[in-house]
Amino acid sequence: MNIAIIGYGYWGPNLVRNFSTASNCSVLMVVDFRLERLTELKKQYPSLITSTNLDDLFNNRAIDAVVIATPVFTHFDLAKRALERDKHVLIEKPMTNSVEQANVLIDLSIKKNKVLMVDHTFLYTNGVQRMKKMIDAGEIGKLKYFDSTRINLGLFQPDVNVLWDLAPHDLSILNYLKSEKPFSVQATGISHTNNGIENIAFLTINYQSDFIAHFNCSWTSPVKIRMMLIGGDKKMIVFNDLEPSEKIKIYDTGYQHTTDEDKNKILVDYRSGDIFIPKIENKEALSNMAADFISAITNNTTPISNFQSGLDVVRILEAAQKSIKNKGKEVII
């Protein structure tokens, strides 16, 4: 199977490297508008076909699949064109910049019987896979909350706000771990660059059950934090992606509450037990993602990060954008 990659910027080199070493696949072509980037690429991969012209890719019948690693505002047009040329498609996160566009691509992929997948890379980390197994096995108990912090200093994006840039990672994890669909969102944010693009934002996702999720995203933090807290009624999880080895810690911690006779006082009994740190194999998630995409094409399997995963994330982001522009108003999903 021959793969072509559009975009050789920040993420493109990682995609080329992982697909080049993947089984049952060959990277045939890379397209980028910057000739200097392609010149650097040819030094490492002399046999690769490179081009600054998208027509060279779309008109090449030897190419079976296209990987799109370009800014989000280009995703829809590039993916649509690839699907129309009967090529499988993998898109970087987020899938598109609107639910309407995402649905068009999904309908086209079904019509053409082609794989449409989104690179939510974190779903392929061994840490997230381990959390998924524990939650599904009931070790954490009934999930009560999901609290994510993803902040750092830069990089300001010119076309999307901080939620569209940073939140897709943790939104995809939330949707993967929690099967219940969100009911509504509330979001607030601020732009300090006077261009209407929020660089700090807070997002709350409400559910019809007693579960709640919260996201803190910022490009203007003095420190880099990549952490999420997942609370269950049996145990609680701390996932710190910046930890080199101890990424997951399981706290045997919880509480029970009872109501006093006058029903105005709540009595809480706290429990604090052991901390368990599972050993997590440190394998590059992108290689697992590439293998999943190839398997979906060659074996007709359903990828973990399928188009429904991509659509669910875009639906939340679109609703969050509406809420921000309406001063935090609740938006039903």
C-alpha positions in Angstrom: 0.0 0.0 0.0 1.4 3.4 -1.1 0.9 6.4 1.1 1.3 10.1 0.4 1.7 12.8 3.0 0.5 16.4 2.6 2.4 18.8 4.9 6.0 18.5 6.1 5.9 21.0 8.9 5.9 20.3 12.6 4.2 16.9 12.6 5.0 15.8 9.0 8.5 14.4 9.8 7.1 12.2 12.5 4.5 10.8 10.1 7.0 10.1 7.4 9.3 8.3 9.9 6.6 6.1 11.4 4.8 5.2 8.1 8.2 4.5 6.5 9.0 1.8 9.1 5.4 0.4 9.3 4.6 -3.0 7.9 2.6 -3.5 4.6 3.1 0.2 3.6 5.4 2.5 1.7 5.6 6.3 1.8 5.6 7.1 -1.9 5.2 10.9 -2.0 5.3 14.0 0.2 3.8 17.3 -0.9 4.6 20.7 0.7 4.5 24.2 -0.7 7.9 25.0 0.9 10.7 23.8 -1.4 13.3 24.2 1.4 11.4 21.7 3.5 11.3 19.2 0.7 15.0 19.7 0.1 15.7 18.7 3.8 13.4 15.7 3.4 15.3 14.4 0.3 18.5 14.4 2.3 17.0 11.8 4.6 14.8 9.9 2.2 16.4 10.2 -1.3 14.0 7.7 -2.9 10.8 9.7 -1.9 8.9 11.6 -4.6 8.5 15.2 -3.5 6.3 17.9 -5.0 4.9 21.4 -4.4 1.9 20.6 -6.6 -1.1 18.8 -5.1 -2.2 17.6 -8.6 0.9 15.4 -8.7 -0.5 13.6 -5.7 -4.2 13.4 -6.5 -3.6 12.3 -10.1 -1.2 9.6 -9.1 -3.2 6.3 -9.2 -0.5 4.4 -7.5 -1.3 6.3 -4.2 -3.8 4.4 -2.1 -4.0 6.7 0.9 -3.4 10.3 1.9 -2.3 11.6 5.2 -3.1 15.3 5.8 -0.9 17.2 8.2 -1.8 20.8 7.4 -3.7 23.6 9.2 -7.3 22.8 10.1 -8.8 25.2 7.7 -7.4 23.2 4.8 -8.5 19.8 6.1 -12.0 19.7 4.5 -11.0 20.6 0.9 -7.9 18.3 0.9 -9.8 15.3 2.4 -12.8 15.8 0.1 -10.6 15.9 -2.9 -8.7 12.8 -1.8 -11.9 10.8 -1.2 -13.3 11.8 -4.5 -10.2 10.4 -6.1 -10.8 7.1 -4.3 -8.1 7.4 -1.7 -8.2 6.5 2.0 -7.7 9.5 4.3 -6.0 10.1 7.6 -6.4 13.7 9.0 -4.6 15.4 11.8 -6.7 16.7 14.7 -9.1 18.3 14.7 -10.9 16.6 11.8 -12.5 19.8 10.4 -13.5 23.2 11.6 -17.2 22.5 11.6 -19.7 19.7 12.2 -21.2 20.3 8.7 -17.9 19.7 7.0 -17.2 16.6 9.1 -20.5 15.1 8.1 -19.9 15.7 4.4 -16.5 13.9 4.6 -18.1 11.0 6.5 -20.9 10.6 4.0 -18.4 10.7 1.2 -16.1 8.1 2.8 -19.1 5.7 3.3 -20.2 6.3 -0.3 -16.7 5.6 -1.7 -16.1 2.8 0.8 -12.9 4.4 2.0 -11.3 4.7 5.4 -11.6 8.1 7.0 -9.6 8.4 10.2 -8.4 11.1 12.5 -5.0 11.1 14.2 -6.0 11.4 17.8 -2.5 10.1 18.8 -3.1 10.0 22.5 -5.6 7.2 22.1 -2.7 5.0 21.0 -0.5 5.7 24.0 0.0 2.7 26.4 -1.0 5.0 29.2 -4.5 5.7 27.8 -5.0 2.1 26.8 -4.1 1.0 30.4 -6.7 3.5 31.8 -9.3 2.2 29.4 -8.8 -1.4 30.5 -9.0 -0.4 34.2 -12.2 1.6 33.7 -13.9 -1.0 31.6 -13.0 -3.7 34.1 -14.7 -1.6 36.9 -11.5 -1.1 38.9 -12.1 2.7 39.2 -15.8 2.3 39.8 -18.4 4.6 38.4 -16.8 7.7 36.9 -17.6 11.0 38.6 -15.4 13.6 37.0 -12.7 14.3 34.4 -10.4 17.3 34.9 -7.8 18.2 32.3 -5.1 20.9 32.3 -3.1 21.4 29.1 -1.2 24.7 29.3 2.2 26.1 28.1 3.8 29.2 26.8 3.0 29.4 23.0 2.6 28.5 20.3 -0.1 31.1 19.3 -2.1 29.8 16.3 -3.2 32.2 13.6 -6.4 30.5 12.6 -8.0 28.7 15.6 -8.3 29.4 19.3 -6.6 27.6 22.1 -9.4 25.1 22.6 -9.3 24.0 18.9 -5.5 23.7 19.2 -5.0 21.9 22.6 -8.3 20.5 23.7 -8.8 17.8 20.9 -6.2 15.6 22.6 -8.0 15.4 25.9 -11.5 15.5 24.4 -10.7 12.4 22.4 -9.5 10.7 25.6 -12.6 11.7 27.5 -14.9 10.4 24.7 -12.8 7.2 24.5 -13.0 6.5 28.3 -16.5 7.7 28.9 -19.2 6.1 26.7 -22.0 8.5 27.8 -22.6 11.3 25.3 -22.3 14.9 26.5 -25.5 16.9 27.0 -24.2 20.5 26.9 -21.1 22.7 27.1 -20.2 26.0 28.7 -17.0 27.8 27.8 -15.3 31.1 28.5 -12.2 32.5 27.1 -10.1 35.7 26.4 -8.0 37.0 23.6 -5.0 39.1 24.7 -3.9 39.6 21.1 -6.8 41.7 19.9 -7.6 39.4 17.0 -10.6 37.6 18.5 -8.7 34.3 18.9 -8.8 33.2 22.5 -5.4 32.3 24.0 -6.9 31.2 27.4 -10.1 29.2 27.7 -12.0 27.1 30.1 -14.5 24.5 29.0 -17.1 22.6 31.1 -19.0 19.6 29.6 -22.2 18.6 31.3 -23.9 15.2 31.2 -27.3 14.0 32.1 -25.8 11.8 34.7 -23.8 13.1 37.7 -20.6 13.0 35.7 -18.8 16.3 34.7 -15.7 17.2 32.7 -13.6 20.4 32.8 -10.7 21.6 30.6 -8.2 24.3 31.2 -6.2 25.4 28.1 -3.7 28.2 27.7 -0.9 29.4 25.4 0.3 31.9 28.1 1.3 29.8 31.1 4.8 30.2 32.6 5.0 26.4 33.0 4.0 23.5 30.8 1.5 21.1 32.3 -0.1 18.1 30.7 -2.2 16.5 33.4 -5.6 15.0 33.9 -7.5 13.7 36.9 -10.1 11.0 36.6 -12.3 10.3 39.6 -14.3 7.2 40.2 -16.3 6.1 43.3 -13.7 3.4 44.0 -10.4 4.9 42.9 -8.9 7.9 41.2 -6.4 8.3 38.4 -3.7 10.9 37.9 -2.3 10.9 34.3 0.8 13.2 33.9 2.0 13.0 30.3 5.2 14.9 31.1 6.4 12.2 33.5 9.0 10.1 31.7 8.2 6.8 33.4 5.4 7.2 36.0 2.7 8.6 33.8 -0.1 7.0 35.6 -0.8 6.8 39.4 -3.8 5.0 40.8 -5.0 6.4 44.1 -7.1 4.0 46.3 -8.9 7.1 47.6 -12.5 8.0 47.9 -15.3 9.2 50.1 -18.8 8.3 51.3 -21.4 10.8 52.4 -24.6 10.6 54.5 -27.2 13.1 55.3 -27.9 14.2 58.9 -31.3 13.8 60.3 -32.2 17.4 59.7 -31.1 16.9 56.0 -29.1 20.2 56.1 -25.8 18.7 57.2 -23.8 16.3 55.0 -21.5 13.9 56.8 -18.5 12.8 54.8 -16.2 9.8 55.5 -12.9 10.0 53.6 -10.8 7.0 52.7 -7.1 7.3 51.7 -5.3 4.1 50.8 -2.3 3.0 48.7 -1.0 4.5 45.5 -0.3 2.1 42.7 2.0 3.0 39.8 1.6 0.6 36.9 4.5 -0.1 34.6 3.8 1.5 31.2 5.7 0.4 28.1 7.3 3.4 26.5 6.4 2.8 22.9 5.8 5.6 20.4 2.0 6.1 20.0 2.4 7.3 16.4 3.6 3.9 15.3 0.5 2.3 16.9 -1.7 4.8 15.1 0.0 4.2 11.7 -0.5 0.4 12.2 -4.2 1.0 13.0 -4.7 3.0 9.8 -3.0 0.4 7.7 -5.0 -2.4 9.3 -8.3 -0.5 8.7 -7.5 -0.4 5.0 -6.0 -3.8 4.5 -8.0 -5.9 7.0 -11.3 -3.8 7.0 -11.0 -3.2 10.7 -12.6 -0.3 12.6 -9.8 2.0 13.8 -9.8 3.2 17.4 -9.7 6.9 16.2 -12.4 6.5 13.6 -14.4 9.2 11.9 -17.0 9.1 14.7 -14.3 10.0 17.2 -13.3 12.9 15.0 -16.9 14.1 14.6 -17.6 13.9 18.4 -14.6 16.1 19.1 -15.5 18.7 16.5 -19.1 18.8 17.8 -17.9 19.7 21.3 -15.4 22.3 19.9 -18.1 24.0 17.7 -20.5 24.2 20.7 -17.7 25.5 22.9 -17.0 28.2 20.3 -20.6 29.3 20.3 -20.6 29.4 24.1 -17.4 31.5 24.3 -18.8 34.1 21.9 -22.0 34.2 24.0 -20.2 34.9 27.3 -20.4 31.4 28.6 -24.0 30.6 27.7 -24.9 26.9 27.9 -25.1 25.3 24.5 -26.9 22.0 24.1 -25.0 19.5 21.9 
